[in-house]
Amino acid sequence: MNDILKAVSDCMNTSQNINISALALCTNVFAANRLIDSTDNLANDRVYIFSGMNDPLVLQGHVLLFNQ
């Protein structure tokens, strides 16, 4: 989200502040501007997201949030 304060607060402290719709919109804009590969490349693919149970920086709840 191009904001270090957001990273160290929302992303590392609480999962309820993460706006998944905004992240999806940014991803689609980046893909449309060819800054990243098309998200069509992910269609029907499995994506694995791992987290450590004892990670002091990124809460495990964030990974659970994205696996829904």
N, CA, C and O atoms as a Maestro MAE file, in Angstrom:
{
 s_m_m2io_version
 :::
 2.0.0
}

f_m_ct {
 s_m_title
 :::
 protein
 m_atom[272] {
  # First column is atom index #
  i_m_mmod_type
  r_m_x_coord
  r_m_y_coord
  r_m_z_coord
  i_m_residue_number
  s_m_chain_name
  s_m_pdb_residue_name
  s_m_pdb_atom_name
  i_m_atomic_number
  :::
  1 25 0.827 -1.207 0.000 1 A "MET " " N  " 7
  2 3 0.000 0.000 0.000 1 A "MET " " CA " 6
  3 2 0.863 1.259 0.000 1 A "MET " " C  " 6
  4 15 0.352 2.370 0.138 1 A "MET " " O  " 8
  5 25 2.175 1.076 -0.155 2 A "ASN " " N  " 7
  6 3 3.101 2.202 -0.280 2 A "ASN " " CA " 6
  7 2 3.090 3.125 0.943 2 A "ASN " " C  " 6
  8 15 3.227 4.341 0.814 2 A "ASN " " O  " 8
  9 25 2.925 2.531 2.131 3 A "ASP " " N  " 7
  10 3 2.878 3.327 3.349 3 A "ASP " " CA " 6
  11 2 3.505 2.517 4.482 3 A "ASP " " C  " 6
  12 15 2.905 1.554 4.959 3 A "ASP " " O  " 8
  13 25 4.688 2.894 4.908 4 A "ILE " " N  " 7
  14 3 5.396 2.136 5.937 4 A "ILE " " CA " 6
  15 2 4.638 2.139 7.254 4 A "ILE " " C  " 6
  16 15 4.662 1.141 7.975 4 A "ILE " " O  " 8
  17 25 3.973 3.225 7.582 5 A "LEU " " N  " 7
  18 3 3.208 3.264 8.830 5 A "LEU " " CA " 6
  19 2 2.043 2.276 8.794 5 A "LEU " " C  " 6
  20 15 1.723 1.647 9.803 5 A "LEU " " O  " 8
  21 25 1.413 2.145 7.630 6 A "LYS " " N  " 7
  22 3 0.338 1.175 7.479 6 A "LYS " " CA " 6
  23 2 0.888 -0.237 7.638 6 A "LYS " " C  " 6
  24 15 0.244 -1.094 8.243 6 A "LYS " " O  " 8
  25 25 2.068 -0.475 7.100 7 A "ALA " " N  " 7
  26 3 2.675 -1.807 7.185 7 A "ALA " " CA " 6
  27 2 2.963 -2.193 8.627 7 A "ALA " " C  " 6
  28 15 2.666 -3.314 9.039 7 A "ALA " " O  " 8
  29 25 3.535 -1.284 9.394 8 A "VAL " " N  " 7
  30 3 3.904 -1.630 10.763 8 A "VAL " " CA " 6
  31 2 2.738 -1.553 11.733 8 A "VAL " " C  " 6
  32 15 2.859 -2.001 12.873 8 A "VAL " " O  " 8
  33 25 1.623 -1.003 11.313 9 A "SER " " N  " 7
  34 3 0.468 -0.975 12.207 9 A "SER " " CA " 6
  35 2 -0.567 -1.998 11.758 9 A "SER " " C  " 6
  36 15 -0.735 -3.027 12.412 9 A "SER " " O  " 8
  37 25 -1.256 -1.739 10.671 10 A "ASP " " N  " 7
  38 3 -2.342 -2.616 10.218 10 A "ASP " " CA " 6
  39 2 -1.857 -4.018 9.889 10 A "ASP " " C  " 6
  40 15 -2.443 -4.997 10.349 10 A "ASP " " O  " 8
  41 25 -0.815 -4.126 9.113 11 A "CYS " " N  " 7
  42 3 -0.381 -5.433 8.623 11 A "CYS " " CA " 6
  43 2 0.308 -6.272 9.684 11 A "CYS " " C  " 6
  44 15 0.330 -7.498 9.576 11 A "CYS " " O  " 8
  45 25 0.861 -5.652 10.692 12 A "MET " " N  " 7
  46 3 1.595 -6.420 11.692 12 A "MET " " CA " 6
  47 2 0.858 -6.546 13.017 12 A "MET " " C  " 6
  48 15 1.250 -7.353 13.860 12 A "MET " " O  " 8
  49 25 -0.184 -5.778 13.218 13 A "ASN " " N  " 7
  50 3 -0.842 -5.796 14.518 13 A "ASN " " CA " 6
  51 2 -2.243 -6.410 14.513 13 A "ASN " " C  " 6
  52 15 -2.550 -7.260 15.349 13 A "ASN " " O  " 8
  53 25 -3.080 -5.989 13.587 14 A "THR " " N  " 7
  54 3 -4.455 -6.495 13.595 14 A "THR " " CA " 6
  55 2 -4.891 -6.843 12.193 14 A "THR " " C  " 6
  56 15 -4.608 -6.102 11.252 14 A "THR " " O  " 8
  57 25 -5.573 -7.958 12.042 15 A "SER " " N  " 7
  58 3 -6.019 -8.372 10.713 15 A "SER " " CA " 6
  59 2 -7.311 -7.681 10.304 15 A "SER " " C  " 6
  60 15 -7.612 -7.636 9.111 15 A "SER " " O  " 8
  61 25 -8.089 -7.138 11.238 16 A "GLN " " N  " 7
  62 3 -9.359 -6.533 10.856 16 A "GLN " " CA " 6
  63 2 -9.204 -5.216 10.109 16 A "GLN " " C  " 6
  64 15 -10.161 -4.747 9.493 16 A "GLN " " O  " 8
  65 25 -8.018 -4.607 10.149 17 A "ASN " " N  " 7
  66 3 -7.809 -3.351 9.437 17 A "ASN " " CA " 6
  67 2 -7.359 -3.545 8.000 17 A "ASN " " C  " 6
  68 15 -7.213 -2.564 7.271 17 A "ASN " " O  " 8
  69 25 -7.136 -4.769 7.575 18 A "ILE " " N  " 7
  70 3 -6.670 -5.026 6.220 18 A "ILE " " CA " 6
  71 2 -7.859 -4.988 5.268 18 A "ILE " " C  " 6
  72 15 -8.813 -5.751 5.421 18 A "ILE " " O  " 8
  73 25 -7.793 -4.099 4.291 19 A "ASN " " N  " 7
  74 3 -8.865 -3.927 3.313 19 A "ASN " " CA " 6
  75 2 -8.535 -4.781 2.085 19 A "ASN " " C  " 6
  76 15 -7.790 -4.357 1.202 19 A "ASN " " O  " 8
  77 25 -9.095 -5.980 2.047 20 A "ILE " " N  " 7
  78 3 -8.790 -6.909 0.966 20 A "ILE " " CA " 6
  79 2 -9.274 -6.369 -0.373 20 A "ILE " " C  " 6
  80 15 -8.614 -6.573 -1.392 20 A "ILE " " O  " 8
  81 25 -10.403 -5.691 -0.389 21 A "SER " " N  " 7
  82 3 -10.905 -5.109 -1.643 21 A "SER " " CA " 6
  83 2 -9.923 -4.094 -2.207 21 A "SER " " C  " 6
  84 15 -9.700 -4.048 -3.417 21 A "SER " " O  " 8
  85 25 -9.338 -3.284 -1.340 22 A "ALA " " N  " 7
  86 3 -8.356 -2.287 -1.790 22 A "ALA " " CA " 6
  87 2 -7.100 -2.974 -2.329 22 A "ALA " " C  " 6
  88 15 -6.528 -2.534 -3.326 22 A "ALA " " O  " 8
  89 25 -6.674 -4.052 -1.668 23 A "LEU " " N  " 7
  90 3 -5.508 -4.789 -2.148 23 A "LEU " " CA " 6
  91 2 -5.785 -5.412 -3.521 23 A "LEU " " C  " 6
  92 15 -4.923 -5.391 -4.400 23 A "LEU " " O  " 8
  93 25 -6.983 -5.962 -3.700 24 A "ALA " " N  " 7
  94 3 -7.354 -6.549 -4.986 24 A "ALA " " CA " 6
  95 2 -7.389 -5.477 -6.069 24 A "ALA " " C  " 6
  96 15 -6.930 -5.706 -7.188 24 A "ALA " " O  " 8
  97 25 -7.933 -4.307 -5.739 25 A "LEU " " N  " 7
  98 3 -7.989 -3.206 -6.709 25 A "LEU " " CA " 6
  99 2 -6.577 -2.777 -7.115 25 A "LEU " " C  " 6
  100 15 -6.305 -2.591 -8.301 25 A "LEU " " O  " 8
  101 25 -5.682 -2.618 -6.142 26 A "CYS " " N  " 7
  102 3 -4.290 -2.247 -6.451 26 A "CYS " " CA " 6
  103 2 -3.636 -3.292 -7.339 26 A "CYS " " C  " 6
  104 15 -2.927 -2.959 -8.288 26 A "CYS " " O  " 8
  105 25 -3.878 -4.550 -7.025 27 A "THR " " N  " 7
  106 3 -3.308 -5.632 -7.821 27 A "THR " " CA " 6
  107 2 -3.797 -5.558 -9.260 27 A "THR " " C  " 6
  108 15 -3.007 -5.706 -10.192 27 A "THR " " O  " 8
  109 25 -5.085 -5.330 -9.445 28 A "ASN " " N  " 7
  110 3 -5.642 -5.238 -10.795 28 A "ASN " " CA " 6
  111 2 -5.127 -4.016 -11.551 28 A "ASN " " C  " 6
  112 15 -4.905 -4.080 -12.760 28 A "ASN " " O  " 8
  113 25 -4.940 -2.915 -10.848 29 A "VAL " " N  " 7
  114 3 -4.393 -1.707 -11.487 29 A "VAL " " CA " 6
  115 2 -2.948 -1.956 -11.910 29 A "VAL " " C  " 6
  116 15 -2.552 -1.589 -13.016 29 A "VAL " " O  " 8
  117 25 -2.160 -2.576 -11.035 30 A "PHE " " N  " 7
  118 3 -0.775 -2.894 -11.389 30 A "PHE " " CA " 6
  119 2 -0.715 -3.819 -12.593 30 A "PHE " " C  " 6
  120 15 0.120 -3.641 -13.480 30 A "PHE " " O  " 8
  121 25 -1.602 -4.805 -12.624 31 A "ALA " " N  " 7
  122 3 -1.628 -5.746 -13.753 31 A "ALA " " CA " 6
  123 2 -2.044 -5.028 -15.037 31 A "ALA " " C  " 6
  124 15 -1.471 -5.274 -16.098 31 A "ALA " " O  " 8
  125 25 -3.033 -4.147 -14.946 32 A "ALA " " N  " 7
  126 3 -3.497 -3.414 -16.125 32 A "ALA " " CA " 6
  127 2 -2.401 -2.512 -16.686 32 A "ALA " " C  " 6
  128 15 -2.333 -2.270 -17.891 32 A "ALA " " O  " 8
  129 25 -1.546 -2.020 -15.792 33 A "ASN " " N  " 7
  130 3 -0.439 -1.155 -16.219 33 A "ASN " " CA " 6
  131 2 0.844 -1.940 -16.501 33 A "ASN " " C  " 6
  132 15 1.914 -1.362 -16.689 33 A "ASN " " O  " 8
  133 25 0.714 -3.258 -16.525 34 A "ARG " " N  " 7
  134 3 1.804 -4.177 -16.835 34 A "ARG " " CA " 6
  135 2 3.005 -4.025 -15.891 34 A "ARG " " C  " 6
  136 15 4.155 -4.243 -16.273 34 A "ARG " " O  " 8
  137 25 2.695 -3.647 -14.654 35 A "LEU " " N  " 7
  138 3 3.732 -3.565 -13.633 35 A "LEU " " CA " 6
  139 2 3.953 -4.927 -12.977 35 A "LEU " " C  " 6
  140 15 5.015 -5.195 -12.415 35 A "LEU " " O  " 8
  141 25 2.940 -5.774 -13.058 36 A "ILE " " N  " 7
  142 3 3.027 -7.160 -12.595 36 A "ILE " " CA " 6
  143 2 2.330 -8.027 -13.640 36 A "ILE " " C  " 6
  144 15 1.627 -7.516 -14.511 36 A "ILE " " O  " 8
  145 25 2.528 -9.330 -13.548 37 A "ASP " " N  " 7
  146 3 1.847 -10.248 -14.467 37 A "ASP " " CA " 6
  147 2 0.343 -10.201 -14.251 37 A "ASP " " C  " 6
  148 15 -0.137 -9.814 -13.186 37 A "ASP " " O  " 8
  149 25 -0.383 -10.598 -15.275 38 A "SER " " N  " 7
  150 3 -1.835 -10.639 -15.198 38 A "SER " " CA " 6
  151 2 -2.284 -11.622 -14.124 38 A "SER " " C  " 6
  152 15 -1.697 -12.692 -13.961 38 A "SER " " O  " 8
  153 25 -3.318 -11.251 -13.405 39 A "THR " " N  " 7
  154 3 -3.871 -12.162 -12.398 39 A "THR " " CA " 6
  155 2 -4.571 -13.351 -13.051 39 A "THR " " C  " 6
  156 15 -4.892 -14.326 -12.371 39 A "THR " " O  " 8
  157 25 -4.812 -13.283 -14.356 40 A "ASP " " N  " 7
  158 3 -5.382 -14.432 -15.067 40 A "ASP " " CA " 6
  159 2 -4.469 -15.645 -14.964 40 A "ASP " " C  " 6
  160 15 -4.918 -16.787 -15.065 40 A "ASP " " O  " 8
  161 25 -3.174 -15.382 -14.759 41 A "ASN " " N  " 7
  162 3 -2.216 -16.477 -14.618 41 A "ASN " " CA " 6
  163 2 -2.448 -17.294 -13.350 41 A "ASN " " C  " 6
  164 15 -1.915 -18.395 -13.214 41 A "ASN " " O  " 8
  165 25 -3.242 -16.759 -12.423 42 A "LEU " " N  " 7
  166 3 -3.540 -17.471 -11.183 42 A "LEU " " CA " 6
  167 2 -4.821 -18.291 -11.261 42 A "LEU " " C  " 6
  168 15 -5.110 -19.079 -10.360 42 A "LEU " " O  " 8
  169 25 -5.584 -18.114 -12.324 43 A "ALA " " N  " 7
  170 3 -6.861 -18.815 -12.451 43 A "ALA " " CA " 6
  171 2 -6.655 -20.319 -12.318 43 A "ALA " " C  " 6
  172 15 -5.793 -20.904 -12.973 43 A "ALA " " O  " 8
  173 25 -7.447 -20.920 -11.474 44 A "ASN " " N  " 7
  174 3 -7.433 -22.363 -11.235 44 A "ASN " " CA " 6
  175 2 -6.120 -22.872 -10.649 44 A "ASN " " C  " 6
  176 15 -5.868 -24.077 -10.662 44 A "ASN " " O  " 8
  177 25 -5.288 -21.981 -10.141 45 A "ASP " " N  " 7
  178 3 -4.045 -22.382 -9.492 45 A "ASP " " CA " 6
  179 2 -4.207 -22.300 -7.980 45 A "ASP " " C  " 6
  180 15 -4.956 -21.471 -7.464 45 A "ASP " " O  " 8
  181 25 -3.510 -23.154 -7.300 46 A "ARG " " N  " 7
  182 3 -3.476 -23.078 -5.844 46 A "ARG " " CA " 6
  183 2 -2.385 -22.096 -5.438 46 A "ARG " " C  " 6
  184 15 -1.312 -22.048 -6.040 46 A "ARG " " O  " 8
  185 25 -2.677 -21.327 -4.421 47 A "VAL " " N  " 7
  186 3 -1.708 -20.394 -3.866 47 A "VAL " " CA " 6
  187 2 -1.518 -20.768 -2.405 47 A "VAL " " C  " 6
  188 15 -2.483 -20.845 -1.645 47 A "VAL " " O  " 8
  189 25 -0.287 -20.998 -2.021 48 A "TYR " " N  " 7
  190 3 0.017 -21.382 -0.651 48 A "TYR " " CA " 6
  191 2 0.618 -20.198 0.086 48 A "TYR " " C  " 6
  192 15 1.553 -19.560 -0.397 48 A "TYR " " O  " 8
  193 25 0.078 -19.914 1.244 49 A "ILE " " N  " 7
  194 3 0.581 -18.835 2.087 49 A "ILE " " CA " 6
  195 2 0.927 -19.451 3.435 49 A "ILE " " C  " 6
  196 15 0.078 -20.061 4.083 49 A "ILE " " O  " 8
  197 25 2.166 -19.290 3.847 50 A "PHE " " N  " 7
  198 3 2.632 -19.889 5.086 50 A "PHE " " CA " 6
  199 2 2.957 -18.804 6.108 50 A "PHE " " C  " 6
  200 15 3.335 -17.687 5.756 50 A "PHE " " O  " 8
  201 25 2.803 -19.156 7.354 51 A "SER " " N  " 7
  202 3 3.222 -18.258 8.423 51 A "SER " " CA " 6
  203 2 3.771 -19.088 9.574 51 A "SER " " C  " 6
  204 15 3.423 -20.257 9.739 51 A "SER " " O  " 8
  205 25 4.623 -18.472 10.356 52 A "GLY " " N  " 7
  206 3 5.165 -19.148 11.520 52 A "GLY " " CA " 6
  207 2 4.303 -18.900 12.737 52 A "GLY " " C  " 6
  208 15 3.840 -17.781 12.957 52 A "GLY " " O  " 8
  209 25 4.086 -19.925 13.519 53 A "MET " " N  " 7
  210 3 3.260 -19.787 14.715 53 A "MET " " CA " 6
  211 2 3.882 -18.833 15.723 53 A "MET " " C  " 6
  212 15 3.170 -18.235 16.529 53 A "MET " " O  " 8
  213 25 5.196 -18.687 15.688 54 A "ASN " " N  " 7
  214 3 5.890 -17.829 16.647 54 A "ASN " " CA " 6
  215 2 6.480 -16.581 15.999 54 A "ASN " " C  " 6
  216 15 7.390 -15.965 16.555 54 A "ASN " " O  " 8
  217 25 5.972 -16.207 14.833 55 A "ASP " " N  " 7
  218 3 6.473 -15.010 14.143 55 A "ASP " " CA " 6
  219 2 6.048 -13.773 14.944 55 A "ASP " " C  " 6
  220 15 4.852 -13.519 15.087 55 A "ASP " " O  " 8
  221 25 6.999 -13.010 15.462 56 A "PRO " " N  " 7
  222 3 6.628 -11.844 16.266 56 A "PRO " " CA " 6
  223 2 6.229 -10.621 15.438 56 A "PRO " " C  " 6
  224 15 5.741 -9.639 15.998 56 A "PRO " " O  " 8
  225 25 6.424 -10.659 14.124 57 A "LEU " " N  " 7
  226 3 6.155 -9.490 13.292 57 A "LEU " " CA " 6
  227 2 4.833 -9.554 12.547 57 A "LEU " " C  " 6
  228 15 4.061 -8.595 12.562 57 A "LEU " " O  " 8
  229 25 4.568 -10.675 11.900 58 A "VAL " " N  " 7
  230 3 3.335 -10.801 11.117 58 A "VAL " " CA " 6
  231 2 2.455 -11.829 11.801 58 A "VAL " " C  " 6
  232 15 2.819 -13.001 11.900 58 A "VAL " " O  " 8
  233 25 1.301 -11.394 12.270 59 A "LEU " " N  " 7
  234 3 0.415 -12.279 13.008 59 A "LEU " " CA " 6
  235 2 -0.134 -13.389 12.127 59 A "LEU " " C  " 6
  236 15 -0.424 -13.172 10.951 59 A "LEU " " O  " 8
  237 25 -0.273 -14.566 12.695 60 A "GLN " " N  " 7
  238 3 -0.769 -15.708 11.940 60 A "GLN " " CA " 6
  239 2 -2.201 -15.468 11.443 60 A "GLN " " C  " 6
  240 15 -2.603 -16.028 10.423 60 A "GLN " " O  " 8
  241 25 -2.958 -14.651 12.149 61 A "GLY " " N  " 7
  242 3 -4.319 -14.352 11.740 61 A "GLY " " CA " 6
  243 2 -4.415 -13.743 10.353 61 A "GLY " " C  " 6
  244 15 -5.439 -13.886 9.686 61 A "GLY " " O  " 8
  245 25 -3.351 -13.058 9.902 62 A "HIS " " N  " 7
  246 3 -3.355 -12.486 8.559 62 A "HIS " " CA " 6
  247 2 -3.404 -13.569 7.510 62 A "HIS " " C  " 6
  248 15 -4.106 -13.435 6.508 62 A "HIS " " O  " 8
  249 25 -2.678 -14.627 7.724 63 A "VAL " " N  " 7
  250 3 -2.668 -15.732 6.774 63 A "VAL " " CA " 6
  251 2 -4.023 -16.418 6.766 63 A "VAL " " C  " 6
  252 15 -4.526 -16.779 5.703 63 A "VAL " " O  " 8
  253 25 -4.608 -16.599 7.912 64 A "LEU " " N  " 7
  254 3 -5.927 -17.222 8.008 64 A "LEU " " CA " 6
  255 2 -6.963 -16.355 7.298 64 A "LEU " " C  " 6
  256 15 -7.880 -16.881 6.668 64 A "LEU " " O  " 8
  257 25 -6.828 -15.049 7.393 65 A "LEU " " N  " 7
  258 3 -7.741 -14.124 6.737 65 A "LEU " " CA " 6
  259 2 -7.725 -14.302 5.232 65 A "LEU " " C  " 6
  260 15 -8.777 -14.281 4.593 65 A "LEU " " O  " 8
  261 25 -6.542 -14.479 4.657 66 A "PHE " " N  " 7
  262 3 -6.420 -14.602 3.207 66 A "PHE " " CA " 6
  263 2 -6.751 -16.004 2.696 66 A "PHE " " C  " 6
  264 15 -6.907 -16.191 1.489 66 A "PHE " " O  " 8
  265 25 -6.859 -16.976 3.572 67 A "ASN " " N  " 7
  266 3 -7.190 -18.335 3.160 67 A "ASN " " CA " 6
  267 2 -8.693 -18.580 3.122 67 A "ASN " " C  " 6
  268 15 -9.126 -19.696 2.835 67 A "ASN " " O  " 8
  269 25 -9.477 -17.580 3.400 68 A "GLN " " N  " 7
  270 3 -10.933 -17.767 3.418 68 A "GLN " " CA " 6
  271 2 -11.517 -17.707 2.033 68 A "GLN " " C  " 6
  272 15 -12.729 -17.845 1.868 68 A "GLN " " O  " 8
  :::
 }
 m_bond[271] {
  # First column is bond index #
  i_m_from
  i_m_to
  i_m_order
  :::
  1 1 2 1
  2 2 3 1
  3 3 4 2
  4 3 5 1
  5 5 6 1
  6 6 7 1
  7 7 8 2
  8 7 9 1
  9 9 10 1
  10 10 11 1
  11 11 12 2
  12 11 13 1
  13 13 14 1
  14 14 15 1
  15 15 16 2
  16 15 17 1
  17 17 18 1
  18 18 19 1
  19 19 20 2
  20 19 21 1
  21 21 22 1
  22 22 23 1
  23 23 24 2
  24 23 25 1
  25 25 26 1
  26 26 27 1
  27 27 28 2
  28 27 29 1
  29 29 30 1
  30 30 31 1
  31 31 32 2
  32 31 33 1
  33 33 34 1
  34 34 35 1
  35 35 36 2
  36 35 37 1
  37 37 38 1
  38 38 39 1
  39 39 40 2
  40 39 41 1
  41 41 42 1
  42 42 43 1
  43 43 44 2
  44 43 45 1
  45 45 46 1
  46 46 47 1
  47 47 48 2
  48 47 49 1
  49 49 50 1
  50 50 51 1
  51 51 52 2
  52 51 53 1
  53 53 54 1
  54 54 55 1
  55 55 56 2
  56 55 57 1
  57 57 58 1
  58 58 59 1
  59 59 60 2
  60 59 61 1
  61 61 62 1
  62 62 63 1
  63 63 64 2
  64 63 65 1
  65 65 66 1
  66 66 67 1
  67 67 68 2
  68 67 69 1
  69 69 70 1
  70 70 71 1
  71 71 72 2
  72 71 73 1
  73 73 74 1
  74 74 75 1
  75 75 76 2
  76 75 77 1
  77 77 78 1
  78 78 79 1
  79 79 80 2
  80 79 81 1
  81 81 82 1
  82 82 83 1
  83 83 84 2
  84 83 85 1
  85 85 86 1
  86 86 87 1
  87 87 88 2
  88 87 89 1
  89 89 90 1
  90 90 91 1
  91 91 92 2
  92 91 93 1
  93 93 94 1
  94 94 95 1
  95 95 96 2
  96 95 97 1
  97 97 98 1
  98 98 99 1
  99 99 100 2
  100 99 101 1
  101 101 102 1
  102 102 103 1
  103 103 104 2
  104 103 105 1
  105 105 106 1
  106 106 107 1
  107 107 108 2
  108 107 109 1
  109 109 110 1
  110 110 111 1
  111 111 112 2
  112 111 113 1
  113 113 114 1
  114 114 115 1
  115 115 116 2
  116 115 117 1
  117 117 118 1
  118 118 119 1
  119 119 120 2
  120 119 121 1
  121 121 122 1
  122 122 123 1
  123 123 124 2
  124 123 125 1
  125 125 126 1
  126 126 127 1
  127 127 128 2
  128 127 129 1
  129 129 130 1
  130 130 131 1
  131 131 132 2
  132 131 133 1
  133 133 134 1
  134 134 135 1
  135 135 136 2
  136 135 137 1
  137 137 138 1
  138 138 139 1
  139 139 140 2
  140 139 141 1
  141 141 142 1
  142 142 143 1
  143 143 144 2
  144 143 145 1
  145 145 146 1
  146 146 147 1
  147 147 148 2
  148 147 149 1
  149 149 150 1
  150 150 151 1
  151 151 152 2
  152 151 153 1
  153 153 154 1
  154 154 155 1
  155 155 156 2
  156 155 157 1
  157 157 158 1
  158 158 159 1
  159 159 160 2
  160 159 161 1
  161 161 162 1
  162 162 163 1
  163 163 164 2
  164 163 165 1
  165 165 166 1
  166 166 167 1
  167 167 168 2
  168 167 169 1
  169 169 170 1
  170 170 171 1
  171 171 172 2
  172 171 173 1
  173 173 174 1
  174 174 175 1
  175 175 176 2
  176 175 177 1
  177 177 178 1
  178 178 179 1
  179 179 180 2
  180 179 181 1
  181 181 182 1
  182 182 183 1
  183 183 184 2
  184 183 185 1
  185 185 186 1
  186 186 187 1
  187 187 188 2
  188 187 189 1
  189 189 190 1
  190 190 191 1
  191 191 192 2
  192 191 193 1
  193 193 194 1
  194 194 195 1
  195 195 196 2
  196 195 197 1
  197 197 198 1
  198 198 199 1
  199 199 200 2
  200 199 201 1
  201 201 202 1
  202 202 203 1
  203 203 204 2
  204 203 205 1
  205 205 206 1
  206 206 207 1
  207 207 208 2
  208 207 209 1
  209 209 210 1
  210 210 211 1
  211 211 212 2
  212 211 213 1
  213 213 214 1
  214 214 215 1
  215 215 216 2
  216 215 217 1
  217 217 218 1
  218 218 219 1
  219 219 220 2
  220 219 221 1
  221 221 222 1
  222 222 223 1
  223 223 224 2
  224 223 225 1
  225 225 226 1
  226 226 227 1
  227 227 228 2
  228 227 229 1
  229 229 230 1
  230 230 231 1
  231 231 232 2
  232 231 233 1
  233 233 234 1
  234 234 235 1
  235 235 236 2
  236 235 237 1
  237 237 238 1
  238 238 239 1
  239 239 240 2
  240 239 241 1
  241 241 242 1
  242 242 243 1
  243 243 244 2
  244 243 245 1
  245 245 246 1
  246 246 247 1
  247 247 248 2
  248 247 249 1
  249 249 250 1
  250 250 251 1
  251 251 252 2
  252 251 253 1
  253 253 254 1
  254 254 255 1
  255 255 256 2
  256 255 257 1
  257 257 258 1
  258 258 259 1
  259 259 260 2
  260 259 261 1
  261 261 262 1
  262 262 263 1
  263 263 264 2
  264 263 265 1
  265 265 266 1
  266 266 267 1
  267 267 268 2
  268 267 269 1
  269 269 270 1
  270 270 271 1
  271 271 272 2
  :::
 }
}
